[in-house]
């Protein structure tokens, strides 16, 4: 029996060793340029070539539509077997799946590959905004919810809307009365916020980190369990301010459901290697993400459990029945 196990282990090792590197490695960011999906793809694009895990530069392509819905459907049809392609996803993707926005496809219709890291939710304003603190914003919303426009990358029921809903619930405001402005992605929301077309932005920290560091954007509160380091060291958490809100965004990658084991395992091995490199850790830090390591079967189990939790949360907020 032990001999058979040893032979099987050797066979798997040899199969992986002889697996071919993708000829045209590609990461699909399922939104417009800018924002979290773009950030997730560029993280791996840079770190894999810099750490020499791949020899062919990875291209990043954009496939906007439904904040991941178009890309997910494409990966289940004409790209289902394509071993060159990985697709960026986030907790928002899982929330969309949980609320039925991906149509007939659900969390079982992808090969969940690897995590990139985690991001935390926040609410932010332009530097010259009259809202200096979270309490300023809360009081304005309580006085007249329609007087404040809150923009985010995603429609009602999406991840950034859910942050808005949690804030409304924690402050006793009817979220249906809040003026919510939906954008196709975080990049579009940022442009509108900087242009003064919306008052407040709801998103993940990593999406707006360069603007936070430059002082263009001021974060009123982070939805993290504890204070963060770096540019946000002096920014309070919502919990500190008396609002029980916490939102963690996991970012990662998946492949088509019919991708071969050989191709999937090549990528899985590549991610295990790149995550040990200093280049990956540097890119993670530069892009405002924190370490979160779940790959292969462990990530698959995590995704399915998270999606189950999001279905329950969506029911609580009346998004699904």
HUBEL-V78771 format. One record per backbone hydrogen bond with DSSP energy under -0.5 kcal/mol. NH is the residue of the N-H (numbers start at 1). CO is the residue of the C=O. If there is no record, write none. Layout:
NH_CO / NH_CO
This chain:
5_1 / 6_2 / 7_3 / 8_4 / 9_5 / 10_6 / 11_7 / 12_8 / 13_9 / 14_10 / 15_11 / 16_12 / 17_13 / 18_14 / 19_16 / 25_22 / 26_84 / 27_59 / 28_26 / 28_86 / 29_27 / 29_61 / 30_28 / 31_29 / 39_35 / 40_36 / 41_37 / 42_38 / 43_39 / 44_40 / 45_41 / 46_42 / 47_43 / 48_44 / 49_45 / 50_46 / 51_47 / 52_49 / 53_48 / 54_48 / 57_55 / 59_25 / 61_27 / 61_59 / 63_29 / 68_65 / 70_65 / 72_68 / 73_69 / 74_70 / 75_71 / 76_72 / 76_73 / 77_74 / 79_74 / 80_77 / 82_79 / 83_81 / 85_82 / 86_26 / 87_254 / 88_28 / 89_252 / 91_250 / 93_90 / 94_90 / 95_91 / 96_92 / 97_93 / 98_94 / 99_95 / 100_97 / 101_96 / 102_96 / 103_100 / 105_102 / 109_106 / 111_255 / 112_110 / 113_253 / 114_253 / 115_294 / 116_251 / 117_251 / 118_290 / 119_249 / 121_247 / 122_203 / 123_221 / 124_201 / 125_218 / 127_216 / 129_126 / 132_130 / 134_220 / 137_133 / 138_134 / 139_135 / 140_136 / 141_137 / 142_138 / 143_139 / 144_140 / 147_144 / 148_145 / 150_148 / 150_179 / 151_149 / 151_200 / 152_181 / 153_202 / 154_152 / 154_183 / 158_155 / 162_158 / 163_159 / 164_160 / 165_161 / 166_162 / 167_163 / 168_164 / 169_165 / 170_166 / 171_167 / 172_169 / 173_168 / 175_173 / 177_174 / 178_175 / 179_145 / 179_148 / 180_178 / 181_150 / 182_180 / 183_152 / 189_185 / 190_186 / 191_187 / 192_188 / 193_189 / 194_190 / 195_191 / 196_193 / 197_192 / 198_192 / 199_149 / 200_149 / 201_124 / 202_151 / 203_122 / 203_201 / 205_120 / 207_204 / 208_204 / 208_205 / 209_205 / 209_206 / 212_208 / 213_209 / 214_210 / 215_211 / 215_212 / 216_211 / 217_211 / 218_125 / 220_123 / 221_123 / 222_236 / 223_121 / 228_232 / 232_229 / 233_230 / 235_232 / 236_234 / 238_222 / 241_237 / 242_239 / 243_238 / 244_242 / 245_243 / 247_223 / 249_119 / 250_248 / 251_117 / 252_89 / 253_114 / 254_87 / 255_111 / 258_80 / 259_256 / 264_260 / 265_261 / 266_262 / 267_263 / 268_264 / 269_265 / 270_266 / 271_267 / 272_268 / 273_269 / 274_270 / 275_271 / 276_273 / 277_274 / 281_277 / 282_278 / 283_279 / 284_280 / 285_281 / 286_282 / 287_283 / 288_285 / 289_284 / 290_118 / 294_292 / 296_113 / 298_295 / 299_295 / 300_296 / 301_297 / 302_298 / 303_299 / 304_300 / 305_301 / 306_302 / 307_303 / 308_304 / 309_305 / 310_306 / 311_307 / 312_308 / 313_309 / 314_310 / 315_311 / 316_312 / 317_313 / 318_315 / 319_314 / 320_314
